Amino acid sequence: MKSYLHSLDKIKTLDADLVVPSHGKPFYGANDRIDEIVKHHEQRLDMLLEAITKGSTVYEACGALFKKELNIHETRFAIGETFAHLEYLRNNGDCQREMRNGVYWYSV
């Protein structure tokens, strides 16, 4: 997560106008899109901090980010995203992780 956000900062300095993504249609305004992405992840981080106030597993915290029912493929990606965000918070000192009965628990 930290590397990803850092890479967005680096790309933003290029002040690119036209973006030709690997999927989706080309679009203009790279920096506007970068700002949207960063804001989205900041909101997700805030949601997770609220969700783990009393302690939570990665799976439970995932439910706070993804409200709709997910299929197995979507669930794998959702768990991975949740874990990446929780570890980002932990590495920044915003939350703690402990092992309980073989399961990681995150809390603020």
Contacts in CASP RR format, 6 or more apart in sequence:
PFRMAT RR
TARGET T0000
AUTHOR 0000-0000-0000
METHOD contacts of the structure
MODEL  1
MKSYLHSLDKIKTLDADLVVPSHGKPFYGANDRIDEIVKHHEQRLDMLLE
AITKGSTVYEACGALFKKELNIHETRFAIGETFAHLEYLRNNGDCQREMR
NGVYWYSV
1 41 0 8 1.000
1 84 0 8 1.000
1 85 0 8 1.000
1 87 0 8 1.000
1 88 0 8 1.000
2 88 0 8 1.000
2 91 0 8 1.000
5 38 0 8 1.000
5 41 0 8 1.000
8 34 0 8 1.000
8 37 0 8 1.000
8 38 0 8 1.000
11 30 0 8 1.000
11 34 0 8 1.000
12 30 0 8 1.000
12 31 0 8 1.000
12 34 0 8 1.000
14 30 0 8 1.000
15 30 0 8 1.000
15 31 0 8 1.000
16 29 0 8 1.000
16 30 0 8 1.000
16 31 0 8 1.000
17 28 0 8 1.000
17 29 0 8 1.000
17 30 0 8 1.000
18 26 0 8 1.000
18 27 0 8 1.000
18 28 0 8 1.000
18 29 0 8 1.000
18 30 0 8 1.000
19 26 0 8 1.000
19 27 0 8 1.000
19 28 0 8 1.000
19 29 0 8 1.000
19 30 0 8 1.000
19 33 0 8 1.000
20 26 0 8 1.000
21 27 0 8 1.000
27 33 0 8 1.000
41 85 0 8 1.000
44 65 0 8 1.000
44 81 0 8 1.000
44 85 0 8 1.000
45 85 0 8 1.000
45 88 0 8 1.000
45 89 0 8 1.000
45 94 0 8 1.000
47 64 0 8 1.000
47 65 0 8 1.000
48 61 0 8 1.000
48 64 0 8 1.000
48 65 0 8 1.000
48 82 0 8 1.000
48 85 0 8 1.000
48 86 0 8 1.000
48 89 0 8 1.000
48 106 0 8 1.000
49 89 0 8 1.000
49 94 0 8 1.000
49 95 0 8 1.000
49 108 0 8 1.000
50 64 0 8 1.000
51 60 0 8 1.000
51 61 0 8 1.000
51 63 0 8 1.000
51 64 0 8 1.000
51 65 0 8 1.000
52 61 0 8 1.000
52 86 0 8 1.000
52 95 0 8 1.000
52 106 0 8 1.000
52 107 0 8 1.000
52 108 0 8 1.000
53 107 0 8 1.000
53 108 0 8 1.000
54 107 0 8 1.000
55 105 0 8 1.000
55 106 0 8 1.000
55 107 0 8 1.000
56 64 0 8 1.000
56 105 0 8 1.000
56 106 0 8 1.000
56 107 0 8 1.000
57 103 0 8 1.000
57 104 0 8 1.000
57 105 0 8 1.000
57 106 0 8 1.000
58 79 0 8 1.000
58 82 0 8 1.000
58 83 0 8 1.000
58 86 0 8 1.000
58 104 0 8 1.000
58 106 0 8 1.000
59 79 0 8 1.000
61 82 0 8 1.000
61 86 0 8 1.000
61 106 0 8 1.000
62 75 0 8 1.000
62 78 0 8 1.000
62 79 0 8 1.000
62 82 0 8 1.000
63 78 0 8 1.000
63 82 0 8 1.000
65 78 0 8 1.000
65 81 0 8 1.000
65 82 0 8 1.000
65 85 0 8 1.000
66 74 0 8 1.000
66 78 0 8 1.000
66 82 0 8 1.000
70 78 0 8 1.000
86 95 0 8 1.000
86 97 0 8 1.000
86 106 0 8 1.000
89 95 0 8 1.000
89 106 0 8 1.000
90 96 0 8 1.000
90 97 0 8 1.000
90 106 0 8 1.000
94 108 0 8 1.000
95 106 0 8 1.000
95 107 0 8 1.000
95 108 0 8 1.000
96 106 0 8 1.000
96 107 0 8 1.000
96 108 0 8 1.000
97 104 0 8 1.000
97 105 0 8 1.000
97 106 0 8 1.000
98 104 0 8 1.000
98 105 0 8 1.000
98 107 0 8 1.000
99 105 0 8 1.000
END
